Structure formats: structure tokens, C-alpha cells
Amino acid sequence: MALESRDRWMEGLSARWTIQTAWACFELACHLALGLDASKPAEKLSPNFWSNLNRRLGQRTPALSPIDHKRAPWDDLHLIQEERHPFAHLGAGGGRFPPKADAQLAAEEAEKAIRRFLGMLGQSVPAWLTITGVSWPQDGDPLRKSFGGGSSLGVGGSLIVQYASESDPATLRIAIVQLDGSELCDFYPAGFDWKPRVEELLENLVTPIQGIRVYDGTQVHLEEPLLMWGQD
């Protein structure tokens, strides 16, 4: 999301989220590999993650050598942990716009660290770990070319999904009818399952509108007037 977004705010939000999630995935992998239950306070590795992790490694049979997180190859992951800390605990005060390169690095280093840690314990790599070389969104994702272009809710701009065309009568239009009667449309290919999208729009509205309309060149699939604050 950070790499594909053309909006600075979305890029920063996605980068922050990625850095936090990368570290969380490494912590989760450590809990799972050591057979610990993170929901039990006595088995949580954080706070004081590295000392608690090394204590658990020393309790294994045979005992494993402690990890020096300030030396290679673990130091890069430790830097990610330090960058993640203010994002997790200081909110926007932790920095609104980390560069997307940091997000990419966090994902890559977390994956390497998980593989390295599981190798220490003689365990195989889990299926949920990212396959090296696959980025999001994958080629063929219908939102790839439109992500970050205009409002995802269709209120501040139109979204045209790949394989949809405004000139094609088969294209499905999900339209927000504004108070002045004008429409803001998102365009989807024929056969698109529009009902979940309409539910999403209704759940996330923050400004008054006249209604929602779903139609293509031959029929109206939904005409939903809404009586909202701000209307006459």
C-alpha cells in the first residue's frame, strides 16, 4: 500500500502500519516457535523483549546461545524495533511520514529474522510467511492501478477499477448522489459483487448525501434514498 499509493497521507500511514506489523510478526513467530502463549502475562516476551527471549533460549535443552541484537545479523531488526516503538506508543507524535523505503526494509528484515530464528530452533518456515519476491498488490489485482487515486469511499473522487470503462454500457456504476443531485461514481467491471461495497459506503459515510444508486447501461440495480442531516 505504501509503494502503490499516490497520496502522501496514505503512504505515511501505510509505512507506519507496515513497520509495526513487521515487528509484530517477528514477535508472533518467536512466541509460536517457543510454544508460548502471548495472552498469558507470564509467557509474554515484551516488554524487555530481547532479555526475555534470551532467557527462554537458555532454558531449552540443549541451551541456545543468546542473541546479541546490537550486532549483525540482528542489528538491522533492532533498528526496526526502535523505529516501531514511537509509532506504537506515541501515536502521531512518533512521526507521521516515515519513508516507504523504511516500510520495505522492515518487511524484508522481519522475514529474514523469522527465517533465521526458526532455523536456530530447527523448525520449518510457516505458510503465512511472505514468499520472497512477491509484492503487494500482485500483478492482476484489479485495484493496483487505481489505489490511492481519489477517495476510496467515492466521496472525494471517482475510482475506476481495471477492466472497467466509463464508455462501456456493461460497466457497473456505484454512485453517491450528493445533496445537489450530482453523482460521484465508482466504476467496476460487469458482474462485480456490488452489495458489500454499498454496505462499506454506508458504514463509512461522514457527510450527508441524498442516496446511493447502483446501475449499468441497461438497468438500475439499487436506488437507495437516504434521509440525512443537512438535507432540506
Secondary structure, 3 states (H helix, E strand, C coil): CCCCCCCHHHHHHHHHHHHHHHHHHHHHHHHHHCCCCCCCHHHCCCCCHHHHHHHHHHCCCCCCCCCCCCCCCCHHHHHHHHHHHHHHHCHHHHCCCCCHHHHHHHHHHHHHHHHHHHHHCCCCCCCCCCCCCCCCCCCCCCCCCCCCCCCCCCCCCCCECCCCCCCCCCCEEEEEECCCCCEEEEEECCCCCCHHHHHHHHHHCCCCCCEEEEECCCCEEEEEECCCCCCC
